[in-house]
């Protein structure tokens, strides 16, 4: 059973206001022809269960959602040193680790690494509606 509400007519956009890329991609997300629900993890907590579900939807380990190596990320140590339980605690107190925003629509999710990722995701969503 899914914890995330997955509405085909709505885009869920998860980002950190501490990420300039996340804020920049928010404008792209808002241009998609769907209602948008935004979650800024600096201001809203995401449950541990939801973080695990997001990682599973994208098909990555939990640590791969975050960017401790990014120059704008807080220094938390080496990524390979952390277990899933560590990541769940670390992200709660270090939202700047989410340098790549996440977009979710229905059962599709993406960790946005480049501007083109958001455009491709948007095109895929539009093609599914046709």
C-alpha positions as CSV (number, residue, x, y, z in Angstrom):
1,X,0.0,0.0,0.0
2,X,1.3,3.4,-1.0
3,X,1.7,6.2,1.5
4,X,2.0,8.9,-1.1
5,X,-1.1,10.3,-2.6
6,X,-0.7,9.7,-6.3
7,X,-3.1,11.7,-8.5
8,X,-2.6,11.6,-12.2
9,X,-3.8,15.2,-12.5
10,X,-1.3,16.5,-9.9
11,X,2.5,16.9,-9.8
12,X,4.2,16.5,-6.5
13,X,7.4,18.5,-6.4
14,X,9.8,17.9,-3.5
15,X,12.8,20.2,-3.1
16,X,15.0,22.1,-0.7
17,X,14.9,25.9,-0.6
18,X,18.6,25.6,0.2
19,X,19.2,24.3,-3.4
20,X,19.4,26.9,-6.1
21,X,18.8,24.2,-8.7
22,X,15.7,23.0,-6.8
23,X,14.3,26.5,-6.8
24,X,15.1,27.0,-10.5
25,X,13.4,23.7,-11.4
26,X,10.3,24.7,-9.4
27,X,9.6,27.3,-12.2
28,X,9.7,24.4,-14.8
29,X,7.5,22.2,-12.6
30,X,4.9,25.0,-12.4
31,X,4.8,25.3,-16.1
32,X,3.5,21.7,-16.5
33,X,-0.2,21.5,-17.2
34,X,-1.1,19.9,-13.9
35,X,-1.9,21.1,-10.5
36,X,1.2,21.2,-8.4
37,X,1.8,20.4,-4.8
38,X,5.2,21.6,-3.6
39,X,7.0,20.3,-0.5
40,X,10.0,22.3,0.6
41,X,11.8,20.0,3.0
42,X,13.3,23.0,4.8
43,X,9.8,23.8,6.0
44,X,7.9,20.5,5.9
45,X,9.0,17.1,7.2
46,X,8.6,14.0,5.0
47,X,8.1,10.8,7.0
48,X,10.7,8.1,6.9
49,X,8.3,5.8,5.2
50,X,7.7,8.3,2.4
51,X,11.4,8.8,1.8
52,X,11.8,5.0,1.4
53,X,8.8,4.9,-1.0
54,X,10.3,7.7,-3.1
55,X,13.6,6.0,-3.4
56,X,11.9,2.8,-4.3
57,X,9.8,4.5,-7.0
58,X,12.9,6.1,-8.5
59,X,14.8,2.8,-8.3
60,X,17.7,4.1,-6.2
61,X,19.1,3.6,-2.8
62,X,18.0,6.3,-0.2
63,X,21.5,7.8,-0.2
64,X,21.4,8.3,-3.9
65,X,18.6,10.9,-3.5
66,X,21.0,13.2,-1.6
67,X,24.1,15.0,-2.7
68,X,26.6,15.2,0.2
69,X,29.4,15.8,-2.4
70,X,27.7,18.9,-3.8
71,X,29.6,22.1,-2.9
72,X,26.4,23.7,-1.5
73,X,25.5,20.7,0.7
74,X,26.3,20.6,4.4
75,X,29.3,18.5,5.3
76,X,28.0,15.3,6.8
77,X,30.9,12.9,5.9
78,X,31.2,10.2,3.3
79,X,28.0,8.9,1.8
80,X,29.2,5.3,1.7
81,X,29.6,5.4,5.5
82,X,25.8,5.8,6.1
83,X,23.1,3.1,6.5
84,X,19.5,3.8,5.5
85,X,18.6,4.6,9.1
86,X,21.5,7.2,9.2
87,X,20.2,8.9,6.0
88,X,16.7,9.1,7.5
89,X,18.1,11.0,10.5
90,X,20.6,13.1,8.5
91,X,18.1,14.5,5.9
92,X,15.7,15.6,8.6
93,X,18.4,17.9,10.0
94,X,20.2,18.7,6.8
95,X,17.6,19.5,4.1
96,X,20.4,21.1,2.0
97,X,21.5,17.6,1.0
98,X,18.5,17.4,-1.4
99,X,20.2,19.3,-4.2
100,X,18.3,17.4,-6.9
101,X,14.5,18.0,-6.6
102,X,12.0,15.1,-7.0
103,X,8.9,15.1,-9.2
104,X,6.2,12.6,-8.8
105,X,3.1,12.0,-10.9
106,X,0.9,9.0,-10.3
107,X,3.3,6.0,-10.2
108,X,6.2,7.8,-11.9
109,X,9.0,9.6,-10.1
110,X,12.2,11.2,-11.1
111,X,15.2,12.7,-9.3
112,X,16.0,15.8,-11.5
113,X,19.7,16.0,-12.2
114,X,19.5,18.4,-15.2
115,X,17.0,20.8,-16.7
116,X,16.4,18.4,-19.6
117,X,15.2,15.7,-17.1
118,X,12.2,17.9,-16.1
119,X,11.4,18.6,-19.7
120,X,11.6,14.9,-20.7
121,X,9.4,14.0,-17.6
122,X,6.8,16.6,-18.6
123,X,6.7,15.3,-22.2
124,X,6.2,11.7,-21.0
125,X,3.3,12.8,-18.8
126,X,1.8,14.7,-21.7
127,X,2.1,11.7,-24.0
128,X,0.4,9.4,-21.5
129,X,-2.6,11.7,-21.4
130,X,-3.1,11.5,-25.2
